[in-house]
Amino acid sequence: MRKLSIAAIFLMFFSFSAHAEKTELTKIIEKLTPLEGTVPAQWRITWIGDTTTEATISWTTAEEGSTHEVHYGTSAHGTDVSKYSDKQVCQKNGSYDQGKSGAYYHHAVIKGLKPATVYYFVLRSDGETSRQFYFVTAPEKAAKFSIIHGGDSRSGHLARCRVNMQIAETVKNNPRIICLAHGGDYIVDGRIWNQWRLWLSQHELTTGEDGRVLPVIPTRGNHDPGPIYQEVFNIDQGAPDWHTTQLGSDVAMVTLDTNVPGGGAQSEWLEEELKRLRPKSTWLLTQYHRPLYPAVKNAPAHTKIFAPLFDQYNVDLACESDGHCIKRTVPIRDGKADPTGVVYIGEGGLGVGARTPKANLWYFDGGKTGKGHHFMQLDFAPETLRIRTILLGGEVFDDVELKVRN
């Protein structure tokens, strides 16, 4: 199989509209790690489950290699792997697209970490070593921290890179941000490895110049079918694409799958999770791809299944994607405006082409809609949850604060 360079793959999906864009693209490509030999590239961290003590660190190599390991610890030692206090050999290695891609994933599941702690790490594959990276584990309880939410990186490759670089800069200026909750539709067709290859390389741009990596809480979108999604994020083949991510004991994010029926096994699991989480959660959030109260498209069948459960267990915030626009609804309960209800935000602006929302819908009377590439910064505190919509370029489009429920 002929292996294409990052630049060649970029050109497969990108058409230039100006010389300035070509110049900008060239500078971006120079920042990306070439996928060659066993050089660790396309690094990422996945957060599912307990983010105070666990993380999955993953990367890609062009050749299969034989030994893949993460060297890590709470002290920085650069690329001298002999000085790190801990090492984890990858528990899972394989070829993307079930052997059809010619590229290889490596997953190291690390446990026994300490909450609210900086961990430095270096990736090593057959003697090839990455630069030094670091991430921060979630706080255990009652601490102030932030996350970024967004979806639909999909088809706007230059815009996607710009948003990724802005995310890195935002984290640099706001170090309390600990992760990125991605609402799905990473690419146009999840069955095509070259599209994932491009997304994974471009995702490197969310890493700060100082090596800070932002863990991802993944969601499967309607454009993400096939096995590669699970191979990228170390999710067992055949396992359901719904899960809970615990951001300390006070904040929980329940991720759902709107690509399969909402009833049956999924709704049964959802009700049990919300019932378990609500009494002990200061902030209870949900995340999924297709919006229940959409700004562009029609509501899915999931609305009649998920929304009553959100109401019953007093979910605070529902994070949505898919519409390619900006929206924040009024609080909704029982299908109507209610100050005790759930606020729905979205709808995906991490690179995809923007759409115009239907601003005259009843659930935007007192909410907000707009258009443009963006992400949302959620700032958690014991009494408040601040939601800011940040446009590409840094302008704050919307800024609102939720009060903690009694």
ZIVENTA-V139907 format. One line per field, one symbol per residue. burial: # if it has 16 or more other C-alpha atoms within 10 Angstrom, else .. A space follows every 50 residues. Layout:
burial=???
//
This chain:
burial=.....##..#..............#..##..####..############# ##############...#######.##.#.#..#..####..#.###... ##########..#############...##.##########...###### ######################...######################### ########..###############.#########.....########## #########..#...##..##..#..##..################...# .##.###.###.#####################...#...########## #####.###...##..###############...#.######....##.. ......
//
